Amino acid sequence: MFKPLKRVRFRLGPKLIRTVGATLLISISTWAYFNIKYQRDTLTLGIINDADRLSETIMLGTNYAMMLNSRDDITQIIQNIGRQKDIQTIRIYNKEGQIKFSNHADDVDRTTNIKDEACYICHRTDPPIAQLNLAERTRMFTSPEGFPLLGIISPIVNEPGCAADCHIHPHDKQILGALDVVVSLAETEQKIVLFEKWMIIFGVFLFIITSTIIFTYVFHFVHQPIQKLIEGTRRIAEGAYGTKVDVRHADEIGELAETMNMMGYEIGEKQAELNRQRDEYQHLFEVVPCLITVQDKDYRLLQYNKEFQDMFDPDPNDYCYHAYKGRDTKCDICPVEKTFLDGKSHYSEESGINKDGSITHWIVRSSPLRNDDGEVVAAMEVSLDITPRKRLEEELKKSEQKYYAFFSNIPNPVFVLDMESLEILDCNESVTAVYGFTKEEVIRRSFLDFFRDDEREFYRPKLSGAQVLDQVAHLSKTGRQIFVNIRISPSEYQDQKVFLVTTSDITQRLEAEQLIQASKMATLGEMATGVAHELNQPLSVIKTASTFLMKKIDKSEVIRENILFTLCDEIDSHVDRATKIITHMRHFGRMSDMKLEMVQINDLLKSAYQFFSQQLKVRGITVDWDIQEQLTEVMGNPDRLEQVFINLLINARDAIEEKFEGSEFKPGDKRISLKTYAQDHRVTVEVSDSGAGIPKKIAEKIFEPFFTTKDVGKGTGLCLSISYGIIKEIGGEIRVNQLNGEGACFVIHFPSAEEE
C-alpha cells in the first residue's frame, strides 16, 4: 500500500511540483498577509486620526462655552456630536476622575476609578503624565456587544485664559481634566474581514491557476520525458540494448535521451564482446583438464568447474577442505589462506580422497580476485592432478630408498666395480669403518689395491669368475692385515655392467674363535684331574672284572653264566661311560661355528655339570638344583652356551675353594645353587655360590677381558669376558648380584625362542 506512495514521493516531477507549490503558497500567503495587515493598519490609522480630529473639534467647540462656564452649551454640543454614526461615548473628566459631561445623561457626575482603562494612560505614574503622543492616548477594546471600539483620551490643558478669567483653577495646574472619545469600529472591521476574504479567495485562485500551469509544464516537459528515460534505462539494464528513447525536446533532457540511445548502442556492442569472451572463458573454465574453484575468505566454494563437480560432487555452499579431503577444519598448509593474507599467488602440493576412496595428488596454485577498490574478495585455486607422476615418483623413491637402504645401511663394505678394470665406481660408508679409507679415497681406485702385492694377480681372475671367496687377506689404510669373506654378483649401475662386491670383516670373529678355543683348551686343562678321576672309576671296574676272569681261567674254574653276564654287563656299561666322557671332551674341545639352533637350557646345564660332578663331590661341594621342568627353548649355539655354564661352575668352584682354603668347614658350607625359570618371555638361569663374593669396587670390571682376581698362573681373565660376549651375541643379558649373606649370583636372561 505504501510502496506506490513512496515511489511517488521520491519522483522528480512530484518533487518539483511540491517544491514550486510550497514556494508559491508561501509567497502568496506572505503577500496576502502583509497586504491584509497593511490595509488593516491603514484603516485603523485613518480612524484614529479621524477620532483625534473629532476630539480636537469637540475641544475647540466646547472651548468657548467652557470659558463662559456655560454647562448647558457644553452638554448640548457633546450630545449633538454624540448623535453621529459610530460615536459611542463622549466624556469629559475632571482631575478627580468625575464625569462632568457625557452624551449619555446617566454618566454625568459619576466618578470612575482613577486607575481604570481610560485614566490609566496618564495616571499610571505619580504625578500623572502631562504630555502623551497620539499612539499612547489611543486604546483598542471590545464592547459588551462584542464589536471593537477605539478610544482616544485627550488632556484638557489649563490655558492662561482660563486661569485669568475665572480664577477657578490655579495657575500651577497644567491639566484640568480629560476628554475621552470612544468610536465604534464595527463597520470598519466588517470591511477589513470582507477584504481578507477576497484576498484569500484571490490567493487561492492564483495558487490553483499557477500550480496547474506548473504541473502541466512539469508533467509534459519533465515527468513524461524522465519516465521515458527511466523506462529506456530499465530496458537497457535488462539487456534490450537497441531500445530507443523517444524524447523530442531541444533541451537538456532531449540531449540526455540522445546520449542514452548512443550509450545503449555502445553498451550493446561491448556486451556482445563481453558475452563472447565470457562464453569463451566459461568454456575454458569448464573443459580445462584441471580442478578450478573460487573461494571466499571462509573457504566456501563460490564457483567450480565441471571437472571438480564430477570428481567431488560438492554440497551447496560446501567448504573447500570438506569437498577435497572430507575435513571439518581447514588444511594446515593452505595457499588460499596465504593469498588472502598477502594478496599474492601461492603454490603447494596437496593430497585428498576421491569419491571412489582413492588417494589423489595435486599441484595447487592460488591467485587473488580483487574488487574495484583493490581489495581481495575471493581467491581462485587451480589444482592439477599429478597422481600418476606421484605414483611413479613414489615407486622410484621406494626403489631408490630400498637400494640405498641396502647399499648404505649394510654393515659390510659394498663396492661397485667395473667388470673390465675392477675399478671402484661407488661404495658405501661401511668401507671407512672396516678399511679406514674415506669414500672419496676409495672411488676410482682398483679393488686389487686391497690385496697384498703378491696376491693381486692370483685373485684377479677369481674376482671375475667366482661368486664367493672366503678368508681372504686384505690390507687396511694403516697397512694392518684383516681377513674378509667376499661375495661377488654381476649387476647394472648407471646403464653399465658392473660387479657388486660385498666384503665381510671376519678378523675379530677369527680372533674370537681362536680365543674361545684357547679358553676351551684352558678349561679342559683345568678339568684334566677331574676327567682323569672320571675315567679312573670305569677303568678300575674293568680292571677288577678282567682280573677276576683271568684268575678263574688260570684255575680252570667254571664261571657261572649269571656271574659272567654280570661282569660283561659291568664292563660294557663302564666302557660306554668312558666313551661318553671322551666324546663329550672331544666335542667340547673342537672349534664350533656360530650356527644358532633351538636348545634346552636345562639339558645344557646338566651336560656342563657332568664335567664337574666328581670334582665337586671330592671337594665336598653340594649342588642344589631348582630347575623348571618343560622350560621354554631358546635360540643359541649349544657348544658355546655349555662353555658359559662350565666357566660359571669353575668360577663358583674356585670362589668356594678360595674362601675355605686352610680353614675348617661344616657340611653344607660349600654349596652351589643352579636355578632356571621362565618369566616375561624370557628364560633365566641363576648360578649362585657360597664363596668369598665379589667386592663392589670390582663388580663392574669382572666382564672386562684379562681382568682376574686370581693369583698369577691361576687364571687368564678371559672366561667371564668370553661368556659375556657369547651371551650378548644371541641377544641375552648377564650380570652379577651380591647375595644377602656371602657369595655371588650370576644371572643370565635369554629371550625365549617364541619371542625371537
ROFILO-827034 format. One record per residue (C-alpha): residue in one letter; x, y, z. Coordinates in steps of 0.02 Angstrom, whole numbers, always signed. Layout:
- a; X; Y; Z .
...
! end
This chain:
- m; +0; +0; +0 .
- f; +139; +121; +47 .
- k; +260; +73; -92 .
- p; +168; +170; -231 .
- l; +157; +320; -114 .
- k; +341; +303; -77 .
- r; +384; +295; -262 .
- v; +278; +449; -298 .
- r; +357; +539; -151 .
- f; +533; +518; -218 .
- r; +499; +550; -403 .
- l; +573; +707; -482 .
- g; +405; +776; -550 .
- p; +313; +769; -385 .
- k; +468; +840; -300 .
- l; +468; +989; -421 .
- i; +280; +1014; -401 .
- r; +293; +1004; -212 .
- t; +440; +1121; -207 .
- v; +368; +1251; -328 .
- g; +194; +1234; -249 .
- a; +262; +1259; -75 .
- t; +362; +1409; -133 .
- l; +211; +1482; -222 .
- l; +97; +1450; -73 .
- i; +219; +1532; +46 .
- s; +241; +1680; -72 .
- i; +54; +1708; -99 .
- s; +18; +1682; +87 .
- t; +154; +1806; +133 .
- w; +91; +1931; +6 .
- a; -90; +1911; +67 .
- y; -37; +1926; +249 .
- f; +60; +2086; +227 .
- n; -72; +2158; +110 .
- i; -211; +2125; +235 .
- k; -104; +2191; +375 .
- y; -66; +2346; +276 .
- q; -249; +2377; +239 .
- r; -297; +2347; +421 .
- d; -161; +2463; +484 .
- t; -208; +2596; +355 .
- l; -394; +2593; +400 .
- t; -355; +2589; +587 .
- l; -235; +2736; +570 .
- g; -366; +2834; +471 .
- i; -498; +2802; +603 .
- i; -375; +2853; +740 .
- n; -335; +3014; +650 .
- d; -521; +3048; +622 .
- a; -557; +3014; +805 .
- d; -414; +3128; +855 .
- r; -479; +3264; +743 .
- l; -652; +3237; +817 .
- s; -578; +3257; +990 .
- e; -493; +3417; +936 .
- t; -658; +3477; +859 .
- i; -752; +3441; +1020 .
- m; -621; +3530; +1122 .
- l; -623; +3679; +1007 .
- g; -814; +3677; +1001 .
- t; -828; +3673; +1190 .
- n; -685; +3791; +1223 .
- y; -788; +3948; +1217 .
- a; -930; +3875; +1320 .
- m; -802; +3819; +1447 .
- m; -726; +3993; +1454 .
- l; -901; +4058; +1491 .
- n; -931; +3910; +1606 .
- s; -1093; +3875; +1510 .
- r; -1127; +3698; +1555 .
- d; -1288; +3686; +1456 .
- d; -1199; +3735; +1298 .
- i; -1062; +3609; +1330 .
- t; -1188; +3473; +1362 .
- q; -1286; +3519; +1206 .
- i; -1129; +3518; +1098 .
- i; -1074; +3347; +1163 .
- q; -1246; +3271; +1139 .
- n; -1260; +3341; +962 .
- i; -1091; +3272; +915 .
- g; -1128; +3105; +1001 .
- r; -1275; +3076; +887 .
- q; -1158; +3050; +741 .
- k; -1139; +2873; +674 .
- d; -1009; +2763; +754 .
- i; -981; +2881; +903 .
- q; -1012; +2780; +1059 .
- t; -969; +2896; +1202 .
- i; -902; +3071; +1232 .
- r; -847; +3105; +1411 .
- i; -761; +3247; +1497 .
- y; -674; +3203; +1660 .
- n; -614; +3323; +1792 .
- k; -449; +3297; +1877 .
- e; -525; +3182; +2010 .
- g; -596; +3064; +1878 .
- q; -777; +3126; +1892 .
- i; -876; +3132; +1730 .
- k; -934; +3310; +1712 .
- f; -1005; +3296; +1536 .
- s; -1065; +3148; +1429 .
- n; -1176; +3110; +1281 .
- h; -1259; +2988; +1398 .
- a; -1351; +3079; +1539 .
- d; -1335; +2937; +1663 .
- d; -1145; +2950; +1656 .
- v; -1140; +3132; +1718 .
- d; -1067; +3159; +1892 .
- r; -1015; +2976; +1902 .
- t; -845; +2954; +1973 .
- t; -730; +2822; +1897 .
- n; -577; +2738; +1968 .
- i; -429; +2847; +1929 .
- k; -335; +2687; +1880 .
- d; -464; +2621; +1759 .
- e; -428; +2596; +1575 .
- a; -461; +2773; +1514 .
- c; -372; +2860; +1657 .
- y; -230; +2737; +1674 .
- i; -149; +2807; +1518 .
- c; -100; +2964; +1613 .
- h; -114; +2909; +1795 .
- r; +0; +2756; +1783 .
- t; +132; +2869; +1860 .
- d; +127; +2992; +2002 .
- p; +121; +3135; +1963 .
- p; +17; +3099; +1806 .
- i; +96; +3116; +1635 .
- a; +55; +3285; +1558 .
- q; +117; +3257; +1380 .
- l; +70; +3099; +1278 .
- n; +81; +3063; +1093 .
- l; -68; +3003; +993 .
- a; -19; +2818; +997 .
- e; -6; +2823; +1187 .
- r; -176; +2909; +1203 .
- t; -260; +2779; +1094 .
- r; -333; +2615; +1158 .
- m; -422; +2471; +1074 .
- f; -551; +2366; +1168 .
- t; -711; +2267; +1141 .
- s; -886; +2322; +1183 .
- p; -1004; +2214; +1286 .
- e; -1094; +2176; +1124 .
- g; -935; +2104; +1054 .
- f; -882; +2230; +922 .
- p; -716; +2325; +930 .
- l; -704; +2504; +999 .
- l; -572; +2638; +981 .
- g; -545; +2759; +1123 .
- i; -442; +2919; +1120 .
- i; -415; +3021; +1277 .
- s; -356; +3198; +1261 .
- p; -298; +3303; +1410 .
- i; -384; +3471; +1441 .
- v; -243; +3594; +1470 .
- n; -257; +3740; +1594 .
- e; -240; +3884; +1472 .
- p; -189; +4058; +1530 .
- g; -358; +4125; +1480 .
- c; -448; +4004; +1594 .
- a; -343; +4048; +1743 .
- a; -359; +4237; +1712 .
- d; -544; +4248; +1682 .
- c; -624; +4130; +1805 .
- h; -490; +4101; +1932 .
- i; -570; +3935; +1965 .
- h; -409; +3843; +1926 .
- p; -243; +3897; +1997 .
- h; -103; +3946; +1882 .
- d; +6; +3798; +1929 .
- k; -121; +3670; +1869 .
- q; -68; +3608; +1697 .
- i; -208; +3483; +1665 .
- l; -385; +3521; +1712 .
- g; -463; +3359; +1653 .
- a; -480; +3245; +1501 .
- l; -590; +3220; +1350 .
- d; -625; +3036; +1311 .
- v; -699; +2997; +1141 .
- v; -746; +2812; +1101 .
- v; -783; +2770; +919 .
- s; -858; +2604; +856 .
- l; -751; +2503; +734 .
- a; -889; +2378; +688 .
- e; -912; +2442; +512 .
- t; -725; +2457; +486 .
- e; -698; +2279; +550 .
- q; -828; +2216; +427 .
- k; -737; +2300; +285 .
- i; -572; +2226; +342 .
- v; -647; +2049; +357 .
- l; -726; +2066; +186 .
- f; -559; +2123; +117 .
- e; -471; +1975; +198 .
- k; -595; +1853; +123 .
- w; -571; +1922; -50 .
- m; -383; +1922; -29 .
- i; -385; +1740; +25 .
- i; -500; +1691; -118 .
- f; -389; +1783; -239 .
- g; -233; +1700; -166 .
- v; -310; +1526; -176 .
- f; -368; +1559; -354 .
- l; -196; +1623; -401 .
- f; -112; +1472; -317 .
- i; -226; +1349; -408 .
- i; -201; +1431; -577 .
- t; -13; +1445; -555 .
- s; +2; +1266; -486 .
- t; -100; +1198; -631 .
- i; +12; +1284; -755 .
- i; +169; +1223; -666 .
- f; +101; +1045; -650 .
- t; +55; +1041; -834 .
- y; +227; +1105; -883 .
- v; +321; +986; -767 .
- f; +214; +837; -818 .
- h; +236; +870; -1003 .
- f; +415; +933; -1009 .
- v; +492; +843; -859 .
- h; +390; +695; -795 .
- q; +348; +614; -960 .
- p; +524; +629; -1034 .
- i; +601; +566; -872 .
- q; +481; +418; -870 .
- k; +533; +378; -1046 .
- l; +716; +392; -995 .
- i; +685; +279; -845 .
- e; +594; +151; -950 .
- g; +730; +156; -1081 .
- t; +865; +138; -949 .
- r; +772; -9; -871 .
- r; +758; -97; -1038 .
- i; +942; -67; -1073 .
- a; +982; -137; -899 .
- e; +876; -290; -944 .
- g; +980; -316; -1100 .
- a; +874; -230; -1234 .
- y; +1021; -126; -1292 .
- g; +932; -74; -1454 .
- t; +797; +21; -1359 .
- k; +767; +199; -1424 .
- v; +709; +333; -1302 .
- d; +587; +445; -1399 .
- v; +605; +617; -1318 .
- r; +593; +755; -1448 .
- h; +644; +905; -1348 .
- a; +780; +1029; -1391 .
- d; +837; +1043; -1212 .
- e; +949; +952; -1090 .
- i; +826; +808; -1071 .
- g; +823; +786; -1260 .
- e; +1014; +784; -1262 .
- l; +1010; +658; -1120 .
- a; +893; +547; -1220 .
- e; +1008; +553; -1372 .
- t; +1158; +514; -1261 .
- m; +1065; +368; -1182 .
- n; +1021; +299; -1354 .
- m; +1203; +309; -1404 .
- m; +1255; +232; -1237 .
- g; +1134; +86; -1264 .
- y; +1208; +53; -1434 .
- e; +1388; +57; -1368 .
- i; +1341; -49; -1217 .
- g; +1261; -175; -1334 .
- e; +1422; -184; -1435 .
- k; +1528; -203; -1278 .
- q; +1409; -329; -1202 .
- a; +1412; -435; -1357 .
- e; +1601; -438; -1347 .
- l; +1594; -474; -1160 .
- n; +1469; -615; -1191 .
- r; +1584; -688; -1321 .
- q; +1732; -677; -1201 .
- r; +1626; -742; -1058 .
- d; +1569; -891; -1159 .
- e; +1747; -923; -1211 .
- y; +1807; -907; -1031 .
- q; +1664; -1017; -968 .
- h; +1705; -1146; -1100 .
- l; +1888; -1144; -1048 .
- f; +1836; -1144; -864 .
- e; +1730; -1299; -889 .
- v; +1837; -1402; -1009 .
- v; +2011; -1363; -941 .
- p; +2086; -1529; -880 .
- c; +2114; -1472; -701 .
- l; +2013; -1427; -547 .
- i; +1962; -1244; -531 .
- t; +1871; -1168; -382 .
- v; +1832; -992; -324 .
- q; +1826; -972; -134 .
- d; +1781; -833; -13 .
- k; +1875; -787; +146 .
- d; +1787; -927; +240 .
- y; +1849; -1054; +110 .
- r; +1671; -1079; +50 .
- l; +1654; -1133; -132 .
- l; +1579; -991; -235 .
- q; +1608; -1072; -405 .
- y; +1691; -1226; -478 .
- n; +1711; -1308; -647 .
- k; +1637; -1470; -715 .
- e; +1796; -1568; -678 .
- f; +1779; -1525; -494 .
- q; +1592; -1561; -497 .
- d; +1616; -1733; -574 .
- m; +1757; -1781; -457 .
- f; +1690; -1722; -288 .
- d; +1504; -1683; -311 .
- p; +1510; -1547; -176 .
- d; +1360; -1495; -73 .
- p; +1287; -1319; -97 .
- n; +1391; -1189; -4 .
- d; +1516; -1327; +38 .
- y; +1690; -1287; +105 .
- c; +1847; -1319; +5 .
- y; +1931; -1428; +137 .
- h; +1773; -1532; +160 .
- a; +1747; -1559; -26 .
- y; +1930; -1601; -61 .
- k; +1976; -1703; +92 .
- g; +1821; -1729; +199 .
- r; +1897; -1622; +338 .
- d; +1799; -1519; +463 .
- t; +1934; -1386; +479 .
- k; +2045; -1301; +354 .
- c; +2208; -1381; +300 .
- d; +2366; -1342; +399 .
- i; +2453; -1283; +240 .
- c; +2329; -1181; +137 .
- p; +2386; -1073; -11 .
- v; +2215; -987; -14 .
- e; +2241; -928; +165 .
- k; +2410; -856; +117 .
- t; +2332; -769; -35 .
- f; +2202; -683; +75 .
- l; +2340; -631; +197 .
- d; +2463; -551; +74 .
- g; +2362; -538; -89 .
- k; +2491; -640; -186 .
- s; +2490; -804; -280 .
- h; +2548; -959; -185 .
- y; +2593; -1140; -225 .
- s; +2579; -1305; -134 .
- e; +2559; -1491; -158 .
- e; +2401; -1569; -86 .
- s; +2327; -1743; -66 .
- g; +2144; -1793; -49 .
- i; +2020; -1935; -66 .
- n; +1906; -1954; -218 .
- k; +1725; -2011; -213 .
- d; +1785; -2188; -250 .
- g; +1902; -2183; -100 .
- s; +2064; -2173; -200 .
- i; +2200; -2051; -149 .
- t; +2239; -1912; -273 .
- h; +2384; -1788; -275 .
- w; +2376; -1612; -346 .
- i; +2489; -1464; -381 .
- v; +2391; -1315; -313 .
- r; +2409; -1133; -365 .
- s; +2305; -994; -287 .
- s; +2276; -818; -357 .
- p; +2184; -666; -283 .
- l; +2022; -595; -355 .
- r; +2001; -409; -316 .
- n; +1857; -286; -320 .
- d; +1862; -110; -394 .
- d; +1943; -45; -234 .
- g; +2085; -168; -249 .
- e; +2027; -273; -102 .
- v; +2046; -463; -109 .
- v; +1867; -527; -103 .
- a; +1895; -704; -167 .
- a; +2032; -824; -219 .
- m; +2044; -939; -368 .
- e; +2126; -1108; -336 .
- v; +2186; -1214; -482 .
- s; +2232; -1396; -446 .
- l; +2321; -1508; -572 .
- d; +2310; -1695; -546 .
- i; +2486; -1768; -531 .
- t; +2435; -1936; -460 .
- p; +2516; -2043; -598 .
- r; +2676; -1944; -586 .
- k; +2669; -1951; -396 .
- r; +2647; -2139; -401 .
- l; +2796; -2156; -517 .
- e; +2896; -2042; -404 .
- e; +2846; -2141; -251 .
- e; +2887; -2305; -335 .
- l; +3052; -2235; -394 .
- k; +3084; -2161; -223 .
- k; +3043; -2326; -139 .
- s; +3156; -2416; -260 .
- e; +3295; -2291; -231 .
- q; +3267; -2293; -44 .
- k; +3268; -2481; -44 .
- y; +3428; -2483; -146 .
- y; +3512; -2350; -41 .
- a; +3448; -2430; +119 .
- f; +3528; -2593; +69 .
- f; +3678; -2509; -4 .
- s; +3712; -2383; +135 .
- n; +3649; -2472; +289 .
- i; +3729; -2640; +261 .
- p; +3861; -2650; +398 .
- n; +3978; -2735; +275 .
- p; +4075; -2638; +143 .
- v; +3992; -2642; -29 .
- f; +4086; -2598; -188 .
- v; +4028; -2566; -366 .
- l; +4168; -2625; -484 .
- d; +4194; -2602; -669 .
- m; +4189; -2776; -746 .
- e; +4343; -2748; -853 .
- s; +4462; -2645; -749 .
- l; +4394; -2688; -575 .
- e; +4395; -2501; -541 .
- i; +4287; -2447; -393 .
- l; +4142; -2343; -459 .
- d; +4047; -2324; -295 .
- c; +4046; -2390; -118 .
- n; +3952; -2369; +45 .
- e; +4005; -2286; +207 .
- s; +4049; -2451; +292 .
- v; +4212; -2450; +194 .
- t; +4280; -2319; +313 .
- a; +4239; -2422; +468 .
- v; +4323; -2579; +400 .
- y; +4465; -2516; +291 .
- g; +4496; -2342; +361 .
- f; +4481; -2259; +190 .
- t; +4351; -2124; +158 .
- k; +4229; -2147; +16 .
- e; +4317; -2014; -87 .
- e; +4486; -2100; -64 .
- v; +4421; -2268; -125 .
- i; +4322; -2217; -280 .
- r; +4420; -2228; -443 .
- r; +4548; -2345; -365 .
- s; +4568; -2527; -413 .
- f; +4488; -2655; -298 .
- l; +4651; -2756; -312 .
- d; +4739; -2622; -208 .
- f; +4662; -2702; -52 .
- f; +4760; -2864; -85 .
- r; +4943; -2895; -45 .
- d; +5060; -2865; -192 .
- d; +5100; -3048; -213 .
- e; +4916; -3099; -216 .
- r; +4840; -2971; -335 .
- e; +4866; -3066; -496 .
- f; +4810; -3226; -411 .
- y; +4643; -3151; -362 .
- r; +4611; -3051; -524 .
- p; +4534; -3197; -619 .
- k; +4446; -3261; -463 .
- l; +4356; -3094; -444 .
- s; +4290; -3109; -621 .
- g; +4240; -3292; -613 .
- a; +4200; -3339; -433 .
- q; +4049; -3295; -327 .
- v; +4122; -3323; -154 .
- l; +4298; -3300; -86 .
- d; +4322; -3349; +97 .
- q; +4454; -3292; +221 .
- v; +4544; -3176; +101 .
- a; +4682; -3067; +172 .
- h; +4658; -2879; +142 .
- l; +4758; -2726; +193 .
- s; +4681; -2576; +284 .
- k; +4736; -2396; +263 .
- t; +4861; -2416; +405 .
- g; +4933; -2574; +325 .
- r; +4854; -2690; +453 .
- q; +4804; -2859; +385 .
- i; +4621; -2904; +401 .
- f; +4526; -3058; +344 .
- v; +4366; -3043; +243 .
- n; +4240; -3152; +154 .
- i; +4200; -3087; -20 .
- r; +4032; -3106; -111 .
- i; +4027; -3062; -297 .
- s; +3874; -3041; -408 .
- p; +3852; -2959; -580 .
- s; +3734; -2809; -588 .
- e; +3696; -2646; -678 .
- y; +3745; -2472; -623 .
- q; +3702; -2317; -724 .
- d; +3672; -2420; -882 .
- q; +3837; -2508; -858 .
- k; +3881; -2689; -823 .
- v; +3967; -2700; -654 .
- f; +4014; -2817; -513 .
- l; +3928; -2790; -347 .
- v; +4055; -2845; -217 .
- t; +4019; -2865; -30 .
- t; +4156; -2898; +96 .
- s; +4129; -2960; +274 .
- d; +4263; -2924; +403 .
- i; +4292; -3089; +494 .
- t; +4453; -3038; +580 .
- q; +4377; -3016; +751 .
- r; +4274; -3173; +729 .
- l; +4428; -3275; +687 .
- e; +4520; -3198; +834 .
- a; +4371; -3226; +948 .
- e; +4353; -3407; +891 .
- q; +4536; -3434; +924 .
- l; +4518; -3350; +1094 .
- i; +4363; -3453; +1134 .
- q; +4453; -3610; +1078 .
- a; +4602; -3564; +1186 .
- s; +4483; -3537; +1331 .
- k; +4408; -3708; +1299 .
- m; +4580; -3787; +1299 .
- a; +4621; -3697; +1461 .
- t; +4458; -3759; +1534 .
- l; +4497; -3936; +1478 .
- g; +4668; -3917; +1558 .
- e; +4588; -3864; +1721 .
- m; +4468; -4011; +1710 .
- a; +4605; -4139; +1673 .
- t; +4613; -4201; +1852 .
- g; +4426; -4217; +1865 .
- v; +4415; -4304; +1697 .
- a; +4554; -4424; +1746 .
- h; +4458; -4465; +1903 .
- e; +4301; -4489; +1800 .
- l; +4392; -4609; +1684 .
- n; +4483; -4698; +1826 .
- q; +4321; -4766; +1900 .
- p; +4261; -4860; +1744 .
- l; +4440; -4918; +1711 .
- s; +4452; -4986; +1889 .
- v; +4289; -5081; +1867 .
- i; +4350; -5152; +1701 .
- k; +4519; -5196; +1781 .
- t; +4434; -5286; +1926 .
- a; +4319; -5384; +1811 .
- s; +4458; -5436; +1692 .
- t; +4570; -5491; +1838 .
- f; +4428; -5596; +1909 .
- l; +4401; -5679; +1741 .
- m; +4588; -5714; +1714 .
- k; +4602; -5795; +1887 .
- k; +4454; -5907; +1851 .
- i; +4528; -5956; +1685 .
- d; +4700; -5991; +1763 .
- k; +4620; -6105; +1892 .
- s; +4512; -6184; +1758 .
- e; +4362; -6146; +1863 .
- v; +4192; -6139; +1786 .
- i; +4113; -5969; +1785 .
- r; +3927; -5970; +1805 .
- e; +3831; -5889; +1667 .
- n; +3745; -5762; +1778 .
- i; +3912; -5707; +1852 .
- l; +3989; -5698; +1679 .
- f; +3843; -5597; +1613 .
- t; +3851; -5478; +1761 .
- l; +4037; -5449; +1736 .
- c; +4018; -5422; +1550 .
- d; +3873; -5303; +1579 .
- e; +3977; -5201; +1703 .
- i; +4123; -5195; +1582 .
- d; +4008; -5141; +1440 .
- s; +3922; -5003; +1541 .
- h; +4085; -4932; +1606 .
- v; +4161; -4936; +1431 .
- d; +4008; -4836; +1373 .
- r; +4033; -4716; +1517 .
- a; +4215; -4688; +1473 .
- t; +4171; -4670; +1289 .
- k; +4037; -4542; +1333 .
- i; +4162; -4441; +1438 .
- i; +4292; -4444; +1299 .
- t; +4162; -4399; +1166 .
- h; +4098; -4255; +1273 .
- m; +4275; -4189; +1294 .
- r; +4309; -4207; +1107 .
- h; +4150; -4112; +1061 .
- f; +4186; -3978; +1189 .
- g; +4364; -3954; +1130 .
- r; +4328; -3939; +944 .
- m; +4304; -3774; +851 .
- s; +4119; -3727; +844 .
- d; +4034; -3614; +719 .
- m; +3905; -3481; +760 .
- k; +3757; -3577; +693 .
- l; +3606; -3548; +806 .
- e; +3475; -3679; +843 .
- m; +3337; -3717; +967 .
- v; +3415; -3776; +1131 .
- q; +3350; -3828; +1300 .
- i; +3442; -3736; +1438 .
- n; +3411; -3872; +1568 .
- d; +3498; -4002; +1458 .
- l; +3650; -3891; +1430 .
- l; +3662; -3853; +1616 .
- k; +3657; -4038; +1659 .
- s; +3787; -4079; +1524 .
- a; +3907; -3947; +1594 .
- y; +3881; -4016; +1769 .
- q; +3936; -4189; +1711 .
- f; +4115; -4124; +1692 .
- f; +4121; -4073; +1874 .
- s; +4010; -4193; +1967 .
- q; +4155; -4297; +2032 .
- q; +4268; -4146; +2063 .
- l; +4133; -4061; +2164 .
- k; +4098; -4217; +2265 .
- v; +4284; -4239; +2303 .
- r; +4295; -4058; +2362 .
- g; +4138; -4077; +2469 .
- i; +4037; -3953; +2367 .
- t; +3849; -3983; +2365 .
- v; +3748; -3935; +2212 .
- d; +3566; -3883; +2237 .
- w; +3452; -3899; +2087 .
- d; +3298; -3790; +2064 .
- i; +3254; -3805; +1880 .
- q; +3086; -3778; +1798 .
- e; +3027; -3929; +1702 .
- q; +2965; -3905; +1523 .
- l; +3066; -3746; +1510 .
- t; +3042; -3640; +1354 .
- e; +3178; -3666; +1223 .
- v; +3296; -3526; +1170 .
- m; +3397; -3489; +1013 .
- g; +3584; -3516; +1036 .
- n; +3741; -3617; +999 .
- p; +3743; -3769; +1116 .
- d; +3933; -3787; +1122 .
- r; +3960; -3605; +1167 .
- l; +3820; -3599; +1295 .
- e; +3890; -3756; +1378 .
- q; +4057; -3667; +1386 .
- v; +3972; -3521; +1475 .
- f; +3897; -3636; +1607 .
- i; +4065; -3727; +1629 .
- n; +4152; -3559; +1654 .
- l; +4025; -3508; +1786 .
- l; +4041; -3676; +1877 .
- i; +4232; -3659; +1876 .
- n; +4219; -3483; +1948 .
- a; +4098; -3544; +2081 .
- r; +4211; -3690; +2125 .
- d; +4366; -3578; +2136 .
- a; +4275; -3446; +2240 .
- i; +4220; -3579; +2366 .
- e; +4394; -3658; +2372 .
- e; +4473; -3486; +2396 .
- k; +4357; -3445; +2540 .
- f; +4379; -3609; +2635 .
- e; +4565; -3640; +2595 .
- g; +4657; -3687; +2755 .
- s; +4502; -3670; +2865 .
- e; +4377; -3791; +2935 .
- f; +4203; -3801; +2868 .
- k; +4044; -3894; +2908 .
- p; +3945; -3999; +2787 .
- g; +3835; -3887; +2683 .
- d; +3950; -3734; +2695 .
- k; +4016; -3768; +2520 .
- r; +3864; -3751; +2408 .
- i; +3822; -3710; +2227 .
- s; +3641; -3673; +2175 .
- l; +3578; -3696; +1998 .
- k; +3407; -3621; +1958 .
- t; +3308; -3599; +1796 .
- y; +3137; -3523; +1762 .
- a; +3037; -3436; +1626 .
- q; +2956; -3265; +1654 .
- d; +2901; -3118; +1545 .
- h; +2951; -3204; +1381 .
- r; +3125; -3235; +1450 .
- v; +3218; -3387; +1513 .
- t; +3327; -3352; +1665 .
- v; +3474; -3452; +1734 .
- e; +3547; -3413; +1908 .
- v; +3714; -3488; +1963 .
- s; +3747; -3449; +2147 .
- d; +3890; -3499; +2261 .
- s; +3938; -3483; +2444 .
- g; +4110; -3419; +2403 .
- a; +4201; -3260; +2452 .
- g; +4091; -3148; +2342 .
- i; +4143; -3004; +2230 .
- p; +4188; -2834; +2305 .
- k; +4081; -2689; +2243 .
- k; +4230; -2593; +2179 .
- i; +4272; -2728; +2051 .
- a; +4095; -2791; +2013 .
- e; +4086; -2683; +1857 .
- k; +4255; -2744; +1792 .
- i; +4237; -2933; +1803 .
- f; +4171; -2946; +1624 .
- e; +4319; -2849; +1553 .
- p; +4448; -2951; +1455 .
- f; +4601; -3012; +1554 .
- f; +4530; -2948; +1718 .
- t; +4553; -3077; +1858 .
- t; +4568; -3079; +2047 .
- k; +4660; -3246; +2048 .
- d; +4845; -3265; +2079 .
- v; +4965; -3262; +1932 .
- g; +4959; -3426; +1840 .
- k; +4788; -3475; +1906 .
- g; +4677; -3379; +1785 .
- t; +4679; -3293; +1615 .
- g; +4540; -3168; +1646 .
- l; +4452; -3222; +1487 .
- c; +4317; -3341; +1549 .
- l; +4189; -3210; +1604 .
- s; +4234; -3094; +1459 .
- i; +4207; -3233; +1332 .
- s; +4047; -3286; +1421 .
- y; +3985; -3105; +1415 .
- g; +4018; -3098; +1227 .
- i; +3932; -3264; +1193 .
- i; +3776; -3210; +1289 .
- k; +3768; -3040; +1203 .
- e; +3786; -3119; +1030 .
- i; +3620; -3209; +1049 .
- g; +3531; -3057; +1123 .
- g; +3543; -3108; +1306 .
- e; +3599; -3019; +1465 .
- i; +3718; -3071; +1604 .
- r; +3752; -2984; +1769 .
- v; +3818; -3025; +1943 .
- n; +3721; -2994; +2105 .
- q; +3787; -2992; +2281 .
- l; +3693; -3111; +2396 .
- n; +3624; -3052; +2562 .
- g; +3745; -3165; +2653 .
- e; +3906; -3216; +2568 .
- g; +3944; -3269; +2392 .
- a; +3891; -3210; +2219 .
- c; +3749; -3248; +2099 .
- f; +3770; -3240; +1911 .
- v; +3603; -3207; +1823 .
- i; +3580; -3240; +1636 .
- h; +3424; -3189; +1539 .
- f; +3388; -3269; +1370 .
- p; +3249; -3210; +1252 .
- s; +3132; -3356; +1226 .
- a; +3126; -3436; +1053 .
- e; +2942; -3388; +1039 .
- e; +2985; -3204; +1068 .
- e; +3129; -3217; +944 .
! end
